[in-house]
Each structure stands twice: as C-alpha cells, then as structure tokens.
Amino acid sequence: MVTTTKQRAASTKAEISSKIKEDQHSLVSDMLYRIRECNTPIPRDVIEFCVDGKTLGKVTPNLAKLLCSYSDKETESPVFQLTTKEGDKSVSTSPSRRILTLGEEAGTTCISRTNAIMSVMEQLRDDGFISGWRDELYPIAEGFYDEPLLLIERAAVPFVGGLEYGVHINGIVVVPSNKDGDDITTKMWMARRSKTKSKYPGMLDHIVAGGQPANMGLMENVIKECMEEAGIPDELVRKGIQPAGAISYETYVVPRNNRQGEKDDQIGVVSRAVMFCYDLTLPDGFVPKVVDGEVDHFFLWTMDEVMECMGKAYNDPMKPNCYVVVIDYLMRKGYVSPETPGYLDVLRELRSGYCC
C-alpha cells in the first residue's frame, strides 16, 4: 500500500501531538512531586498554640513539653504552659483537648509576650535546638491582616508553629525571538545561593525572595529585597512589578540538630508558610548583581530549562519552596494545558497550607 504525502503528514502530526501530551503528563507529575516536597504529613497529635483564645500555631507534644521546661531567665518563671481548652491545667487529658499557651508571667501585651518568648528561644538556641539565628523579628497573629499578638525571632517561628510570610519574585525577561520582532521568548532570572547560607547552601533560588518582617508593607519589602539581593533599582521595580497572588504550604520536619535518640523522642517542628508571589519584568540587557552576599551569582534560563529542572532526577535542584512559586507561574502563564490529568491537583496543592 502506497502512503500518500497527506497520510504521512497526518501521521507526523499525530506523533507530535502524542509527544506533547506525554511531555505534559510528565511535567504535571514532576510538579506534584516538587509541591509535595513542601507539604509533608503533619503528625495527628499536634497541639494548638493559643493566645487570647486565638490559634497562632501548631506544635508537637514533644516540642510543647520542651517549651514548658524552660523559664524566663530573669523571673525564673515558666513562660509556656499546657492546659485544656476548658482551662483545666491537667496535662493528662487527650491530646485533642490540650493547648499550649502562655503563662501569666508572659504578660498581656505584645511587648511583654515578645520579651518572655525571646528569653526561652535564646536558651533553645544556646542549647543547640535552634540554628540559623537571624536577629529579625516576625509578627505572629491569627491572620496576615490581624494585629500581632507577639513578635518572635525569625529562626524560632517554627518552634511555635506560627505562620511565616514572605515575598518571592519571578524575574522575567521578554525578548524578540526573531529579527522582525513578531515573536517573543520568555526567560527567567535564577540565582545560586551562597554556600555560606545556613539553609540550602549552594542551591538554585529565585532572583529575589525574602521573609516578611514586622512593621513593613509587602511592596516596601519587595523594593528593599530587590535592591539588597540583586541591585535592582527602585524605578525598575516599580515599573515592572506585578502582584501575582499567593501560595501556601505546611510541612513537618525534624531539624538536623534535633535528630538524636529514638524517633518518638525527637523534637520536630511544623513549618507553615504563605508566600506572596510577584512577577518582575526586567529590561533585556539588565543584569542583576550580587549585593548582600546571600547569592553567589545570577543567570538566565529559558522556560524549557525551567521546566526541565522540575524533573525528579534533576541533579541541581532549586530550594524546595522556590519550586512552588515557579510552578504557580507556569500554571498562570499557560505552560500546562488544563486538559492534562493532574492539572487541578496542581492548582489545589499549590495552596495546601492555611492561607490567611
């Protein structure tokens, strides 16, 4: 049987279509793998950390007992205490009824609570439980727009299971892909983290990202971080920045320095995060520069390279939570077809944590 040119063209088209579908399936599978790296199961017996009747965090029973074993260095009185939702001080009740709260010695103001908790966290740092101390205070509240009930050292936030907020910026460059300029190519700026970083040294990262400190607006923080981390001038940021939503995740981890002893005795923490996402379009030809030493160098990637690094076996991966923000960008910009099985799973799991 003679195959016509038309039949050969149809066969080639079908093969290309099949390859595209296969690539999309693989990409979605890889995306879910990367998202789930940031969303590990939380122990069922976690205890709520509550202040003034408001839930501020989640802690494991082992961590709650550890916190309660420390006293304020000045007053020598316990700062944390275990109680029940009804107010009974007994610790023999079911874990589902117990809460961790602050004792009377912590006071009732944001400042007094901050000082009392700081005393405990400094002791935990000195005893080797907390590493990567930053001397940055983070607000702890029931939600992002609520007044903070206390402030806490950034490195200590997971030790009360509080929500951590941050800003992550996708650095985008759009360039013509032909001489006529009627087609464009999108690229993304990436960074290599400094090898001296306390967390994820040497791994790939966003062009700019940072935690959201107390007493600072989101855009104010974006502008500050862009200058401090990548030398991007204020005027370029304001011209090219676009808010792009938020993602959230929740994970359980046993810090490396807390892994001694039997598994049931280890001190694990619940890390909860909400990250505000921004797209920053930068001029073709602008090159970010290392300023504060948190980054080793910057480089441009094509979007094909960005998607390639999603692979489970990719040997030079990004910092885990950066994947989640980049995946959100790829989904928003249509790099994945909604007809691909798993598409809705990706959308849902991008906000697996408590987003408020």
C-alpha positions as CSV (number, residue, x, y, z in Angstrom):
1,M,0.0,0.0,0.0
2,V,1.4,3.4,-1.0
3,T,1.5,6.0,1.7
4,T,0.5,9.4,0.4
5,T,2.1,12.7,1.4
6,K,-1.2,13.6,3.1
7,Q,-1.2,10.4,5.2
8,R,2.5,10.9,6.2
9,A,1.7,14.5,7.3
10,A,-1.2,13.3,9.4
11,S,0.9,10.6,11.0
12,T,3.6,13.1,11.8
13,K,1.1,15.4,13.3
14,A,-0.4,12.6,15.5
15,E,3.1,11.7,16.7
16,I,3.9,15.3,17.7
17,S,0.5,15.6,19.4
18,S,1.2,12.3,21.3
19,K,4.7,13.6,22.3
20,I,3.2,16.9,23.6
21,K,0.7,15.0,25.7
22,E,3.4,12.8,27.1
23,D,5.6,15.7,28.0
24,Q,2.6,17.5,29.7
25,H,1.8,14.4,31.7
26,S,5.5,14.1,32.8
27,L,5.6,17.8,33.7
28,V,2.5,17.6,35.8
29,S,3.8,14.5,37.6
30,D,7.1,16.3,38.3
31,M,5.2,19.4,39.5
32,L,3.2,17.4,42.0
33,Y,6.4,15.8,43.2
34,R,8.0,19.2,43.9
35,I,4.9,20.6,45.6
36,R,4.7,17.6,47.9
37,E,8.3,18.1,49.0
38,C,6.9,21.2,50.7
39,N,3.8,19.5,52.0
40,T,4.7,16.6,54.2
41,P,2.2,15.0,56.5
42,I,1.7,16.7,59.9
43,P,1.5,14.4,63.0
44,R,-2.1,13.8,64.1
45,D,-1.3,14.6,67.7
46,V,-0.2,18.2,67.2
47,I,-1.3,20.7,69.8
48,E,-2.6,24.2,69.1
49,F,-0.6,27.1,70.4
50,C,-3.2,29.7,71.5
51,V,-3.0,33.2,73.0
52,D,-6.1,35.2,74.0
53,G,-8.3,32.4,72.6
54,K,-6.7,32.7,69.1
55,T,-4.9,29.9,67.5
56,L,-1.4,31.1,66.4
57,G,0.4,27.9,65.7
58,K,0.8,24.1,65.9
59,V,3.4,22.2,67.9
60,T,4.1,18.5,68.6
61,P,3.7,17.1,72.2
62,N,7.4,16.7,72.5
63,L,8.0,20.3,71.5
64,A,5.3,21.6,73.8
65,K,6.9,19.7,76.8
66,L,10.3,21.2,75.8
67,L,9.0,24.7,75.7
68,C,7.3,24.3,79.1
69,S,10.5,23.1,80.6
70,Y,12.2,26.5,80.1
71,S,11.7,29.5,82.3
72,D,12.2,33.2,81.8
73,K,15.9,34.0,82.6
74,E,15.0,37.0,84.7
75,T,11.9,35.9,86.6
76,E,12.7,32.2,86.6
77,S,9.0,31.5,86.0
78,P,7.7,29.3,83.2
79,V,6.7,31.2,80.0
80,F,4.7,28.4,78.3
81,Q,2.2,26.1,79.9
82,L,0.0,23.2,78.8
83,T,-3.7,23.4,79.6
84,T,-7.0,22.4,78.1
85,K,-9.5,24.3,76.1
86,E,-11.7,24.5,79.1
87,G,-8.9,26.0,81.2
88,D,-8.0,22.8,83.2
89,K,-4.3,22.8,83.9
90,S,-4.2,19.0,83.8
91,V,-1.8,17.5,81.2
92,S,-3.3,14.0,81.4
93,T,-6.2,14.7,79.1
94,S,-6.5,13.7,75.4
95,P,-4.1,15.5,73.1
96,S,-7.0,16.7,71.0
97,R,-8.2,18.8,74.0
98,R,-4.8,20.2,75.1
99,I,-3.4,23.5,74.0
100,L,-0.1,25.2,74.5
101,T,-0.4,28.8,75.8
102,L,1.5,31.5,77.7
103,G,1.6,31.7,81.5
104,E,0.8,34.8,83.5
105,E,4.4,35.8,83.6
106,A,4.4,36.4,79.9
107,G,2.0,39.4,80.4
108,T,-0.8,40.5,78.2
109,T,0.9,43.0,75.8
110,C,2.7,42.3,72.6
111,I,5.9,43.7,74.1
112,S,5.8,41.6,77.3
113,R,5.0,38.4,75.3
114,T,7.8,39.1,72.9
115,N,10.3,39.6,75.6
116,A,9.2,36.5,77.6
117,I,9.3,34.2,74.5
118,M,12.6,35.7,73.4
119,S,14.1,34.6,76.7
120,V,13.1,31.0,76.0
121,M,14.1,31.0,72.4
122,E,17.6,32.3,73.2
123,Q,18.0,29.5,75.6
124,L,16.9,26.9,73.0
125,R,19.4,28.5,70.6
126,D,22.2,28.3,73.2
127,D,21.3,24.6,73.9
128,G,21.6,23.8,70.2
129,F,17.9,23.3,69.3
130,I,17.6,26.4,67.1
131,S,20.1,27.2,64.4
132,G,20.4,30.0,61.8
133,W,19.6,32.8,64.2
134,R,18.8,36.0,62.1
135,D,18.1,38.8,64.7
136,E,14.9,39.5,62.7
137,L,11.5,39.8,64.4
138,Y,8.5,38.3,62.7
139,P,4.9,39.1,63.7
140,I,2.7,36.3,65.0
141,A,-1.0,36.7,64.5
142,E,-4.1,34.6,63.6
143,G,-4.0,36.1,60.1
144,F,-1.8,38.3,58.0
145,Y,-4.0,41.4,58.3
146,D,-4.5,41.0,62.1
147,E,-2.6,42.9,64.7
148,P,0.3,40.7,66.0
149,L,-0.1,39.3,69.5
150,L,3.6,38.9,69.8
151,L,6.9,39.1,67.8
152,I,9.4,36.3,67.5
153,E,12.9,35.7,66.1
154,R,12.6,34.5,62.5
155,A,14.5,31.3,63.1
156,A,12.3,30.4,66.0
157,V,8.9,30.8,64.3
158,P,8.6,27.0,63.6
159,F,9.1,26.4,67.3
160,V,5.6,27.8,67.9
161,G,4.3,26.6,64.5
162,G,3.4,30.1,63.5
163,L,2.6,31.3,60.0
164,E,5.6,32.7,58.2
165,Y,5.0,35.1,55.4
166,G,7.4,36.1,52.6
167,V,7.7,37.6,49.2
168,H,9.0,35.7,46.2
169,I,9.8,37.4,42.9
170,N,9.9,35.8,39.5
171,G,12.4,37.8,37.4
172,I,11.2,37.8,33.9
173,V,12.8,39.0,30.6
174,V,10.8,39.1,27.4
175,V,13.0,39.3,24.2
176,P,12.2,39.1,20.5
177,S,12.9,35.6,19.1
178,N,13.4,36.8,15.5
179,K,14.6,39.9,13.7
180,D,11.1,41.1,12.8
181,G,10.1,41.1,16.5
182,D,6.8,39.4,15.8
183,D,7.5,36.5,18.1
184,I,8.9,36.7,21.7
185,T,10.9,34.4,24.0
186,T,10.4,34.5,27.8
187,K,13.3,33.8,30.1
188,M,13.6,33.7,33.9
189,W,16.5,35.0,36.1
190,M,17.7,32.4,38.5
191,A,20.2,32.7,41.4
192,R,22.8,30.4,43.0
193,R,22.6,30.7,46.8
194,S,25.7,31.4,48.7
195,K,27.5,28.4,50.1
196,T,27.6,30.2,53.5
197,K,23.8,30.3,53.9
198,S,22.5,28.4,56.9
199,K,19.7,26.8,54.9
200,Y,20.0,25.2,51.5
201,P,23.6,26.5,50.8
202,G,24.6,26.5,47.1
203,M,21.1,25.5,45.8
204,L,19.3,27.3,43.0
205,D,16.9,30.1,44.0
206,H,14.7,32.9,42.8
207,I,16.3,36.2,41.7
208,V,14.9,37.7,44.8
209,A,13.0,36.4,47.8
210,G,12.7,37.3,51.5
211,G,10.7,36.9,54.6
212,Q,8.1,39.5,55.6
213,P,9.4,41.3,58.8
214,A,7.3,43.2,61.3
215,N,6.3,46.8,60.6
216,M,6.9,46.7,56.9
217,G,4.5,46.7,53.9
218,L,4.7,44.0,51.2
219,M,5.7,46.3,48.4
220,E,8.1,48.1,50.7
221,N,9.7,44.7,51.4
222,V,9.8,43.8,47.7
223,I,11.6,47.0,46.8
224,K,14.1,46.6,49.7
225,E,14.9,42.9,48.9
226,C,15.3,43.7,45.2
227,M,18.0,46.3,46.0
228,E,19.6,44.3,48.8
229,E,19.8,40.9,47.0
230,A,20.1,41.8,43.3
231,G,20.9,45.5,43.0
232,I,17.6,46.2,41.1
233,P,16.9,50.0,41.3
234,D,13.6,51.2,42.8
235,E,12.4,52.7,39.5
236,L,12.9,49.4,37.7
237,V,11.0,47.5,40.4
238,R,8.1,50.0,40.4
239,K,7.9,49.9,36.6
240,G,8.0,46.2,36.1
241,I,6.4,44.6,39.2
242,Q,3.1,42.8,39.2
243,P,1.4,41.2,42.2
244,A,0.5,37.6,41.2
245,G,-1.3,36.0,44.2
246,A,0.0,33.8,46.9
247,I,0.8,30.1,47.6
248,S,0.9,28.2,50.9
249,Y,2.3,25.0,52.3
250,E,2.7,23.2,55.6
251,T,5.4,20.7,56.4
252,Y,6.8,18.7,59.3
253,V,10.5,18.5,59.8
254,V,12.9,17.3,62.5
255,P,15.8,19.8,62.4
256,R,19.2,18.1,61.8
257,N,20.5,19.0,65.2
258,N,17.4,17.6,66.9
259,R,17.6,14.0,65.5
260,Q,19.3,12.3,68.3
261,G,17.7,9.5,70.2
262,E,14.6,7.4,69.4
263,K,12.2,8.7,66.7
264,D,9.4,9.1,69.3
265,D,11.6,11.3,71.4
266,Q,12.8,13.6,68.6
267,I,11.8,17.3,68.6
268,G,10.1,18.1,65.3
269,V,8.6,21.4,64.2
270,V,5.6,22.3,62.0
271,S,6.7,24.8,59.4
272,R,3.8,26.8,57.9
273,A,4.2,29.4,55.2
274,V,2.3,31.8,53.0
275,M,4.3,33.4,50.2
276,F,3.2,36.4,48.2
277,C,4.2,36.0,44.5
278,Y,5.3,38.8,42.2
279,D,6.3,38.9,38.6
280,L,9.0,41.4,37.8
281,T,9.6,42.2,34.1
282,L,13.1,43.4,33.6
283,P,14.6,45.1,30.5
284,D,16.6,42.9,28.2
285,G,20.2,43.8,28.9
286,F,19.8,44.5,32.6
287,V,22.0,42.2,34.7
288,P,21.3,41.8,38.4
289,K,24.3,42.0,40.7
290,V,25.3,40.4,44.0
291,V,25.0,42.9,46.8
292,D,24.5,41.4,50.2
293,G,26.4,38.2,49.7
294,E,23.3,35.9,50.1
295,V,23.7,34.9,46.4
296,D,26.8,33.6,44.6
297,H,25.7,34.6,41.1
298,F,22.7,35.1,38.8
299,F,22.0,33.5,35.4
300,L,19.2,33.5,32.8
301,W,17.2,30.4,32.0
302,T,14.9,29.7,29.1
303,M,11.5,28.4,30.1
304,D,12.4,25.0,28.7
305,E,15.3,24.9,31.2
306,V,12.9,26.0,34.0
307,M,10.6,23.1,33.2
308,E,13.4,20.7,32.8
309,C,14.6,21.4,36.3
310,M,11.2,20.1,37.6
311,G,12.3,16.6,36.9
312,K,12.5,14.3,39.9
313,A,16.0,13.2,39.0
314,Y,17.3,16.7,38.1
315,N,20.8,16.8,39.7
316,D,21.0,20.5,40.6
317,P,17.6,21.4,42.1
318,M,16.1,24.6,43.4
319,K,15.4,25.3,47.0
320,P,12.2,23.4,47.6
321,N,9.8,26.3,48.2
322,C,11.1,28.1,45.2
323,Y,9.7,25.3,43.0
324,V,6.2,26.0,44.3
325,V,6.3,29.7,43.2
326,V,7.8,28.8,39.8
327,I,5.1,26.1,39.3
328,D,2.5,28.7,40.1
329,Y,4.0,31.0,37.4
330,L,4.0,28.2,34.8
331,M,0.3,27.4,35.6
332,R,-0.7,31.0,35.4
333,K,1.0,31.6,32.1
334,G,-0.5,28.5,30.4
335,Y,2.6,26.3,30.1
336,V,0.3,23.4,31.2
337,S,-2.9,22.5,29.4
338,P,-6.0,22.2,31.7
339,E,-6.8,19.0,29.7
340,T,-3.8,17.3,31.2
341,P,-4.8,14.9,34.1
342,G,-3.5,16.2,37.4
343,Y,-3.9,19.9,36.3
344,L,-6.5,20.5,39.0
345,D,-4.4,18.6,41.6
346,V,-1.5,21.0,41.0
347,L,-3.8,24.1,41.4
348,R,-5.2,22.7,44.6
349,E,-2.0,21.6,46.2
350,L,-0.3,25.0,45.5
351,R,-2.3,26.2,48.4
352,S,-2.2,23.2,50.7
353,G,-1.4,25.2,53.8
354,Y,-3.5,27.6,55.8
355,C,-3.7,30.7,53.6
356,C,-4.9,33.6,55.7
